Amino acid sequence: MISEPTNPEYFLDSYPRDGFPRYKWTQRPDALPQRVWTTETTHRDGQQGGLPLTVEQGLAIYDILCRFSGKSGAIRQAEFFVYRQSDRAMLEGALERYHSGAPIEPTTWIRATAKDVELIKTLGVRETGMLASASDYHTFHKFKPGGRRQAAQAYLDAVRVTVEAGIRPRVHLEDATRAPMDFIQPLIEAVQEICAPSGLRPKFRICDTMGLGLPYEEVELPRSIPLIFKALRGMGLSPEDLEFHPHNDTWLVVANCLAAVRAGCAVINGVSLGKGERTGNAPLEAILFHLIGMGYFCEGAPDFTVLNELSELYERIGAPVPPKYPLYGRDAHRTRAGIHADGLNKFWWMYAPFNVPGLLGRPLEVSLTKDSGLAGLIFLIRQHMGVELAKDNSGLQAIQSWVQQEFDQGRQTSIEWEELAPFVQQYVGTVLVDG
């Protein structure tokens, strides 16, 4: 027999009214790091993926992300190219801001070659990423004559020069989800050996370069993200020594990031609002959304309302966020279904995943289509005019007749408030109020 509670069960421990949805663990993963954070690569992989940035735009993005992260520590580092004058100018501007108190530390990205290290020696960075391709797809075909040992020797030579310059190496193990552990693990040990006398503690970025990783322990290496990090933790690497950099080619980028964290990786590298090479990097706002749900950043979360400014900036520079992009797309919180609009009218939590207006600074919206019905009209008029109407209101019925006529005549596009407003104004002083 179905129970009938006195009050509705909203599962508020999982879906709090004042925060993002929370994880209620049945069993907390043993490897979950004590602290986690993200690093961002808009100025590197974002540009590499086609995001056109002037120096001013690059610094504007840096400033927005600094305000988004604030004192939360959600984004700790940003990496920059150094090959063009404009990239170095962006880096210099970011370093100046960082030394004046900005919360995100600028770092650099170079290939793991001694030649590239010379480019960063005098720039004033404390850490650099170093591309070290790890799979045989790369080591046997990038080098001549090619092979693992030749590749490793080139990478280690570059690490030595970096350490001699007093710069902390962050080794980017490219294509790790197609790479053998019997290359990755000896290379990591060799890097640690080089760094040990200097006191510089190296970091290791695991790159799912082609988006082929899977978030399951039950699949074999090298595709299993959890098993990769389990193996590296087994070498004695701490969560803070490890960073994950995935791509979204096969739709699993967020799931793989969360699997990495659950397996003991403390740092996720990506780009806010999904920019990046091919299908994009890890969307940091999505990762942080889930990390907050896991219980991180309880003492001060990033300000998600600030990312609306980033969305607007991308629109201005001709690289807009897709309309249906989660959280920040133009239509992310817009319904066109009458049954959803009716639910929003009756109890708006029915069709809101969380407090979208309060936490994101974005409204819940309705666009009128042939399926929106009277409920969609009621929602829009209340939202824009502050007038509450019953479904049998004669003025409302008159407007709905016009709406339905539009679609009966073959209209395919939705009706937005700007088009509807004159018809509403026609009735506000007479039928709608009197009705």
VODRENMAR-672236 format. One line per 8 residues: number of its first residue (from 1); their letters; for each residue y, z, x of C-alpha. Coordinates in pm, 1 decimal. Last residue first. Example, Ala and Ser with C-alpha at 12.3 -4.5 7.8 and 13.67 -1.06 7.14 Angstrom:
// VODRENMAR-672236
2 = SA = -106.0:714.0:1367.0 ~ -450.0:780.0:1230.0 $
// end
This chain:
// VODRENMAR-672236
435 = GDVLVTGV = 3971.0:-1622.1:-1124.3 ~ 4340.9:-1547.7:-1125.4 ~ 4362.2:-1529.1:-744.2 ~ 4143.6:-1833.5:-687.9 ~ 4289.4:-2035.2:-976.2 ~ 4656.4:-1995.8:-902.9 ~ 4822.0:-1906.3:-572.1 ~ 4508.7:-1961.2:-362.6 $
427 = YQQVFPAL = 4411.7:-2283.9:-539.2 ~ 4593.0:-2556.4:-345.3 ~ 4574.5:-2346.0:-31.7 ~ 4195.5:-2370.0:-47.1 ~ 4211.5:-2748.3:-63.9 ~ 4456.8:-2757.5:225.7 ~ 4230.4:-2523.4:430.0 ~ 3911.7:-2731.7:408.4 $
419 = EEWEISTQ = 3997.0:-2974.8:684.0 ~ 4100.2:-2706.0:932.9 ~ 3813.4:-2486.0:815.6 ~ 3545.7:-2726.0:934.8 ~ 3345.4:-2971.1:727.6 ~ 3023.1:-3086.6:893.2 ~ 2958.2:-3448.8:985.3 ~ 2710.0:-3667.7:795.6 $
411 = RGQDFEQQ = 2916.7:-3785.9:496.1 ~ 2715.1:-4014.9:267.4 ~ 2904.2:-4011.7:-60.1 ~ 2695.9:-3717.8:-182.5 ~ 2819.4:-3530.4:123.7 ~ 3186.6:-3562.2:35.3 ~ 3113.5:-3502.6:-333.5 ~ 2948.8:-3172.8:-246.3 $
403 = VWSQIAQL = 3261.2:-3052.9:-70.7 ~ 3487.1:-3164.1:-357.1 ~ 3265.6:-2986.4:-610.8 ~ 3260.2:-2678.7:-386.1 ~ 3638.5:-2667.1:-400.6 ~ 3633.6:-2669.4:-781.6 ~ 3359.5:-2404.8:-795.6 ~ 3562.7:-2178.0:-571.8 $
395 = GSNDKALE = 3856.8:-2219.9:-803.4 ~ 3636.9:-2136.8:-1103.9 ~ 3499.4:-1816.1:-951.4 ~ 3130.3:-1797.0:-1046.4 ~ 3020.8:-1728.5:-686.9 ~ 3249.0:-1426.9:-661.5 ~ 3540.1:-1433.8:-421.1 ~ 3676.4:-1202.0:-153.7 $
387 = VGMHQRIL = 4012.7:-1315.3:-13.6 ~ 4102.1:-1230.1:348.1 ~ 4224.5:-1585.3:396.2 ~ 4040.8:-1701.6:709.9 ~ 3721.5:-1495.9:707.9 ~ 3710.5:-1444.6:331.2 ~ 3763.0:-1814.3:266.1 ~ 3506.2:-1913.0:529.6 $
379 = FILGALGS = 3237.0:-1675.8:403.7 ~ 3281.8:-1767.7:37.7 ~ 3265.6:-2137.0:122.3 ~ 2940.8:-2093.1:315.2 ~ 2790.3:-1893.1:30.2 ~ 2882.5:-2163.8:-221.9 ~ 2635.9:-2403.2:-63.5 ~ 2584.2:-2459.7:309.1 $
371 = DKTLSVEL = 2307.4:-2723.7:287.3 ~ 2525.6:-3031.9:239.1 ~ 2722.7:-2910.7:538.0 ~ 3000.2:-2655.4:581.9 ~ 3048.7:-2484.1:916.3 ~ 3009.4:-2106.3:937.5 ~ 3115.1:-1876.2:1219.3 ~ 3041.2:-1537.5:1374.5 $
363 = PRGLLGPV = 3336.5:-1475.8:1599.6 ~ 3342.3:-1440.5:1979.5 ~ 3472.7:-1148.5:2184.3 ~ 3132.5:-1115.4:2348.8 ~ 3050.6:-749.2:2286.4 ~ 3262.7:-676.3:1979.5 ~ 3246.7:-1011.9:1804.0 ~ 2873.8:-1061.4:1884.8 $
355 = NFPAYMWW = 2758.6:-715.9:1774.7 ~ 2389.3:-797.4:1810.0 ~ 2142.5:-1065.7:1695.6 ~ 2365.6:-1148.6:1396.6 ~ 2198.3:-1298.4:1088.9 ~ 2112.1:-985.5:889.6 ~ 2378.0:-786.4:1076.2 ~ 2629.6:-957.5:846.7 $
347 = FKNLGDAH = 2512.7:-774.9:537.6 ~ 2588.6:-956.5:209.0 ~ 2826.2:-1227.0:328.1 ~ 2633.5:-1289.8:649.5 ~ 2313.6:-1321.3:446.8 ~ 2474.4:-1577.2:216.6 ~ 2590.4:-1772.0:521.6 ~ 2233.5:-1767.1:654.9 $
339 = IGARTRHA = 2091.6:-1891.1:322.8 ~ 2359.7:-2158.7:305.2 ~ 2267.1:-2300.2:643.9 ~ 2538.8:-2434.7:872.7 ~ 2548.3:-2139.3:1107.7 ~ 2779.3:-2088.4:1404.5 ~ 2716.2:-1824.8:1670.3 ~ 2613.9:-2053.7:1956.1 $
331 = DRGYLPYK = 2812.5:-2344.9:1814.2 ~ 3091.6:-2359.4:2073.4 ~ 2851.0:-2248.2:2345.7 ~ 2906.7:-1903.7:2494.2 ~ 2611.6:-1686.3:2387.6 ~ 2337.7:-1947.4:2426.4 ~ 2444.7:-2310.4:2491.5 ~ 2456.7:-2492.3:2158.0 $
323 = PPVPAGIR = 2786.7:-2672.5:2221.6 ~ 2699.6:-2753.6:2585.2 ~ 2938.8:-2577.0:2828.6 ~ 3215.1:-2813.2:2928.7 ~ 3241.0:-2991.4:3264.2 ~ 3566.7:-3185.9:3227.9 ~ 3796.2:-2954.9:3423.2 ~ 3956.0:-2810.8:3110.7 $
315 = EYLESLEN = 3624.3:-2737.1:2937.9 ~ 3495.0:-2557.0:3247.3 ~ 3808.5:-2341.1:3241.3 ~ 3755.4:-2256.5:2872.7 ~ 3397.4:-2146.7:2940.7 ~ 3520.1:-1936.1:3231.5 ~ 3780.8:-1774.3:3006.4 ~ 3510.5:-1694.0:2750.8 $
307 = LVTFDPAG = 3334.9:-1524.7:3042.3 ~ 3584.3:-1237.8:3023.1 ~ 3436.6:-1112.6:2693.7 ~ 3115.6:-1021.5:2879.0 ~ 3282.7:-733.4:3061.6 ~ 3025.9:-611.4:3313.5 ~ 2854.2:-281.0:3234.6 ~ 2958.6:62.8:3352.8 $
299 = ECFYGMGI = 2746.4:375.0:3385.7 ~ 2445.4:226.8:3207.0 ~ 2438.6:-71.2:3444.8 ~ 2055.5:-100.6:3423.7 ~ 1851.9:13.0:3122.5 ~ 1619.2:-281.8:3066.1 ~ 1857.7:-416.3:2801.3 ~ 2133.5:-419.0:3062.7 $
291 = LHFLIAEL = 1898.2:-623.0:3279.7 ~ 1840.8:-857.3:2985.8 ~ 2207.4:-939.6:2930.7 ~ 2249.5:-946.8:3309.6 ~ 1992.3:-1224.7:3337.2 ~ 2152.5:-1419.3:3052.2 ~ 2502.7:-1381.3:3200.4 ~ 2362.9:-1489.9:3536.0 $
283 = PANGTREG = 2240.8:-1824.6:3408.9 ~ 1967.5:-1911.0:3663.7 ~ 2049.0:-2245.5:3817.0 ~ 2088.1:-2576.7:3637.8 ~ 1892.5:-2869.0:3500.0 ~ 1978.5:-3095.0:3797.7 ~ 2166.0:-2875.8:4051.5 ~ 2394.6:-2614.8:3907.0 $
275 = KGLSVGNI = 2586.7:-2488.5:3606.7 ~ 2425.2:-2243.6:3365.4 ~ 2710.2:-2041.7:3222.7 ~ 2735.1:-1808.4:3522.2 ~ 2554.1:-1932.2:3829.3 ~ 2245.8:-1796.8:4001.6 ~ 2097.7:-1554.6:4252.2 ~ 1888.6:-1259.6:4132.8 $
267 = VACGARVA = 1861.0:-945.0:4346.0 ~ 1635.2:-639.6:4321.9 ~ 1293.1:-804.6:4349.0 ~ 1010.1:-562.1:4268.4 ~ 758.7:-744.2:4047.3 ~ 949.7:-663.2:3727.5 ~ 1259.8:-816.1:3886.0 ~ 1073.1:-1134.1:3974.5 $
259 = ALCNAVVL = 922.2:-1156.1:3624.6 ~ 1272.0:-1122.6:3478.2 ~ 1391.3:-1410.7:3694.2 ~ 1086.0:-1619.5:3602.1 ~ 1146.5:-1568.0:3229.2 ~ 1510.0:-1671.2:3272.3 ~ 1426.9:-1991.5:3463.7 ~ 1126.5:-2095.6:3258.3 $
251 = WTDNHPHF = 1250.1:-2421.6:3100.5 ~ 1055.8:-2659.8:3332.3 ~ 1345.4:-2782.4:3546.6 ~ 1536.0:-2453.0:3519.3 ~ 1597.8:-2363.7:3881.9 ~ 1523.5:-2038.4:4063.8 ~ 1689.9:-1831.7:4339.2 ~ 1529.4:-1489.9:4384.5 $
243 = ELDEPSLG = 1648.8:-1229.0:4635.5 ~ 1455.9:-981.1:4847.1 ~ 1562.9:-725.3:5107.3 ~ 1705.8:-499.3:4832.9 ~ 1361.2:-469.9:4670.7 ~ 1223.6:-339.5:5004.0 ~ 1006.4:-545.8:5235.6 ~ 702.1:-355.7:5359.4 $
235 = MGRLAKFI = 465.3:-651.0:5387.8 ~ 315.1:-556.8:5049.8 ~ 659.0:-613.0:4897.9 ~ 625.4:-970.7:5018.6 ~ 283.5:-1013.9:4858.4 ~ 394.2:-858.8:4530.9 ~ 698.7:-1083.1:4536.2 ~ 487.5:-1397.5:4558.1 $
227 = LPISRPLE = 233.3:-1259.1:4311.7 ~ 499.3:-1198.2:4045.3 ~ 640.2:-1552.3:4081.1 ~ 297.3:-1714.0:4047.3 ~ 315.5:-2080.1:4150.5 ~ 203.5:-2033.9:4517.0 ~ -22.5:-1860.3:4445.4 ~ -272.9:-1846.3:4166.2 $
219 = VEEYPLGL = -210.8:-1778.1:3798.8 ~ -286.8:-1444.6:3628.8 ~ 17.0:-1268.3:3770.7 ~ 238.0:-1464.1:3532.8 ~ 603.9:-1570.3:3534.1 ~ 534.3:-1928.9:3646.7 ~ 717.8:-2115.5:3921.9 ~ 773.9:-2490.2:3902.1 $
211 = GMTDCIRF = 1152.4:-2492.2:3878.0 ~ 1185.2:-2747.1:4157.5 ~ 1355.2:-2517.4:4407.4 ~ 1186.1:-2192.2:4312.6 ~ 1367.6:-2035.2:4606.3 ~ 1271.5:-1695.5:4746.4 ~ 1572.1:-1554.7:4929.4 ~ 1493.6:-1329.1:5223.2 $
203 = KPRLGSPA = 1737.0:-1077.2:5361.9 ~ 1770.1:-971.9:5724.6 ~ 1857.6:-620.0:5839.2 ~ 2102.4:-627.5:6128.0 ~ 2031.4:-340.0:6366.2 ~ 2067.1:-577.5:6659.2 ~ 1731.7:-494.5:6823.9 ~ 1543.3:-557.8:6494.1 $
195 = CIEQVAEI = 1689.7:-897.4:6403.7 ~ 1459.0:-1115.1:6613.9 ~ 1150.2:-917.8:6507.4 ~ 1252.1:-936.3:6142.5 ~ 1286.5:-1314.9:6167.5 ~ 939.7:-1339.4:6325.9 ~ 786.5:-1126.5:6051.0 ~ 948.3:-1344.0:5782.9 $
187 = LPQIFDMP = 814.5:-1658.5:5950.2 ~ 465.3:-1508.1:5971.9 ~ 478.6:-1434.6:5595.0 ~ 614.4:-1768.4:5477.4 ~ 378.3:-1997.5:5668.7 ~ 48.3:-1829.0:5583.6 ~ 191.2:-1770.3:5238.0 ~ 172.3:-2144.9:5174.8 $
179 = ARTADELH = 465.4:-2317.5:5002.1 ~ 488.5:-2495.0:4666.9 ~ 657.4:-2206.0:4482.7 ~ 857.4:-2135.4:4798.5 ~ 1043.8:-2465.7:4774.3 ~ 1319.7:-2337.5:5003.3 ~ 1280.6:-2003.3:5176.0 ~ 1648.6:-1913.3:5203.3 $
171 = VRPRIGAE = 1689.1:-1676.7:5498.7 ~ 1981.2:-1439.3:5461.8 ~ 2096.3:-1377.5:5818.8 ~ 2345.9:-1095.5:5893.9 ~ 2623.8:-1212.9:6123.3 ~ 2688.5:-1043.2:6458.0 ~ 2727.2:-1373.7:6644.0 ~ 2409.4:-1298.6:6838.5 $
163 = VTVRVADL = 2235.8:-1255.4:6503.1 ~ 2339.7:-1602.9:6393.6 ~ 2233.9:-1759.4:6722.9 ~ 1891.6:-1595.0:6697.1 ~ 1852.7:-1701.4:6333.6 ~ 1926.4:-2062.0:6430.7 ~ 1653.0:-2058.2:6694.4 ~ 1420.3:-1906.3:6436.0 $
155 = YAQAAQRR = 1481.2:-2189.5:6191.1 ~ 1422.6:-2461.3:6449.4 ~ 1102.5:-2292.2:6570.6 ~ 975.2:-2256.6:6214.0 ~ 1023.5:-2626.6:6146.1 ~ 840.5:-2729.3:6463.4 ~ 559.8:-2488.7:6387.9 ~ 516.3:-2606.5:6028.8 $
147 = GGPKFKHF = 494.0:-2978.0:6094.0 ~ 703.3:-3282.3:6171.1 ~ 714.8:-3566.3:6427.4 ~ 998.8:-3565.6:6347.5 ~ 1121.8:-3313.3:6091.6 ~ 1203.5:-3342.9:5725.7 ~ 860.2:-3477.3:5624.7 ~ 601.1:-3226.0:5743.0 $
139 = THYDSASA = 817.8:-2920.0:5690.8 ~ 944.2:-3035.6:5353.0 ~ 644.4:-3111.2:5129.5 ~ 465.6:-2868.3:5361.5 ~ 660.8:-2596.7:5187.8 ~ 901.8:-2352.5:5350.1 ~ 1242.3:-2517.3:5387.4 ~ 1472.0:-2278.7:5571.6 $
131 = LMGTERVG = 1825.9:-2299.7:5435.2 ~ 2034.1:-2021.8:5592.1 ~ 2252.0:-1793.3:5379.7 ~ 2523.8:-1617.7:5570.5 ~ 2641.0:-1259.2:5601.2 ~ 2938.8:-1069.4:5744.4 ~ 3188.5:-1350.7:5703.0 ~ 3500.1:-1368.1:5921.1 $
123 = LTKILEVD = 3523.9:-1744.6:5961.1 ~ 3485.3:-1743.9:6340.6 ~ 3110.0:-1789.8:6374.9 ~ 3073.6:-1998.4:6059.0 ~ 3065.5:-2359.8:6181.9 ~ 2872.7:-2273.2:6501.0 ~ 2584.4:-2159.8:6280.0 ~ 2556.0:-2516.7:6155.4 $
115 = KATARIWT = 2467.4:-2648.9:6500.6 ~ 2209.7:-2373.9:6557.9 ~ 2025.4:-2496.8:6251.9 ~ 1911.9:-2307.4:5942.8 ~ 2123.7:-2512.3:5705.2 ~ 2436.1:-2334.9:5590.8 ~ 2554.5:-2123.5:5299.8 ~ 2839.4:-1875.3:5338.8 $
107 = TPEIPAGS = 2925.6:-1530.1:5206.6 ~ 3212.0:-1399.1:4993.5 ~ 3181.4:-1035.2:4879.5 ~ 3251.9:-978.8:4508.6 ~ 3449.5:-664.1:4413.9 ~ 3804.9:-777.8:4494.7 ~ 3983.1:-505.1:4695.2 ~ 4236.4:-673.8:4920.9 $
99 = HYRELAGE = 3967.7:-766.4:5174.8 ~ 3786.3:-943.6:4892.4 ~ 4099.2:-1134.0:4787.3 ~ 4156.2:-1259.7:5140.3 ~ 3788.7:-1349.8:5169.3 ~ 3812.0:-1548.5:4843.6 ~ 4111.8:-1744.7:4968.1 ~ 3939.5:-1814.7:5299.2 $
91 = LMARDSQR = 3624.6:-1930.0:5121.8 ~ 3817.6:-2163.7:4893.3 ~ 4002.3:-2304.8:5196.9 ~ 3670.2:-2350.3:5377.4 ~ 3540.0:-2545.8:5080.1 ~ 3853.3:-2763.1:5071.9 ~ 3819.6:-2839.0:5444.1 ~ 3467.0:-2960.9:5395.0 $
83 = YVFFEAQR = 3139.4:-2836.8:5546.3 ~ 3178.2:-2465.2:5473.0 ~ 2993.7:-2424.1:5141.6 ~ 3045.3:-2093.7:4966.6 ~ 2828.1:-1806.4:4848.9 ~ 2935.5:-1529.9:4612.6 ~ 2822.3:-1169.4:4646.5 ~ 2796.1:-846.6:4447.2 $
75 = IAGSKGSF = 2774.7:-955.6:4084.8 ~ 2673.1:-670.9:3849.9 ~ 2838.5:-409.4:4070.8 ~ 2986.5:-254.4:3755.7 ~ 3336.1:-201.2:3896.0 ~ 3463.0:-534.3:3767.1 ~ 3183.7:-789.6:3721.1 ~ 3372.1:-1002.9:3468.6 $
67 = RCLIDYIA = 3702.0:-946.9:3649.6 ~ 3546.8:-1063.4:3977.0 ~ 3384.8:-1356.1:3795.5 ~ 3722.7:-1465.0:3662.4 ~ 3883.0:-1438.8:4007.9 ~ 3606.0:-1643.8:4171.7 ~ 3637.1:-1908.7:3900.8 ~ 4014.1:-1926.0:3958.0 $
59 = LGQEVTLP = 3947.4:-1951.5:4330.9 ~ 3729.0:-2256.4:4278.8 ~ 3981.9:-2408.9:4041.9 ~ 4264.6:-2368.1:4292.4 ~ 4057.8:-2511.9:4576.2 ~ 3966.6:-2808.3:4358.6 ~ 3628.2:-2804.1:4194.9 ~ 3413.6:-3078.3:4040.9 $
51 = LGGQQGDR = 3082.4:-2932.7:3916.6 ~ 2824.9:-3195.1:4011.9 ~ 2513.0:-2999.2:4100.9 ~ 2624.2:-2952.9:4460.7 ~ 2943.3:-2799.3:4322.2 ~ 2747.0:-2544.3:4123.2 ~ 2501.7:-2500.3:4409.1 ~ 2779.0:-2394.8:4647.5 $
43 = HTTETTWV = 3096.7:-2274.2:4475.9 ~ 2901.5:-2160.8:4170.8 ~ 2646.8:-1971.8:4382.0 ~ 2645.4:-1619.6:4244.4 ~ 2476.5:-1295.3:4342.2 ~ 2309.7:-1056.5:4099.2 ~ 2231.0:-686.4:4082.6 ~ 1940.5:-442.7:4062.1 $
35 = RQPLADPR = 1888.5:-73.3:4128.8 ~ 1576.1:145.3:4103.7 ~ 1355.4:-160.1:4132.0 ~ 1072.7:-217.5:3879.7 ~ 744.8:-210.4:4073.5 ~ 566.6:37.3:3844.7 ~ 652.3:-152.7:3526.5 ~ 760.9:93.3:3252.9 $
27 = QTWKYRPF = 483.3:134.9:2996.5 ~ 540.7:97.2:2623.1 ~ 891.9:6.8:2729.5 ~ 1169.1:6.5:2473.7 ~ 1385.1:-277.4:2605.7 ~ 1731.1:-269.3:2455.8 ~ 1928.7:-518.1:2251.0 ~ 2294.3:-540.2:2361.7 $
19 = GDRPYSDL = 2526.4:-258.6:2267.2 ~ 2724.4:-79.5:1996.3 ~ 2502.6:-123.1:1688.6 ~ 2185.8:-52.4:1882.5 ~ 1892.8:-292.2:1839.7 ~ 1593.2:-140.4:2021.4 ~ 1668.1:225.8:1950.3 ~ 1828.7:107.9:1625.8 $
11 = FYEPNTPE = 1496.4:-4.3:1483.0 ~ 1674.7:-104.9:1157.7 ~ 1444.9:83.8:919.2 ~ 1616.1:86.4:579.2 ~ 1671.5:425.2:410.4 ~ 1458.7:607.3:150.6 ~ 1151.0:434.4:283.9 ~ 912.2:240.0:58.2 $
3 = SIM = 562.4:211.1:206.6 ~ 345.1:-93.3:135.0 ~ 0.0:0.0:0.0 $
// end
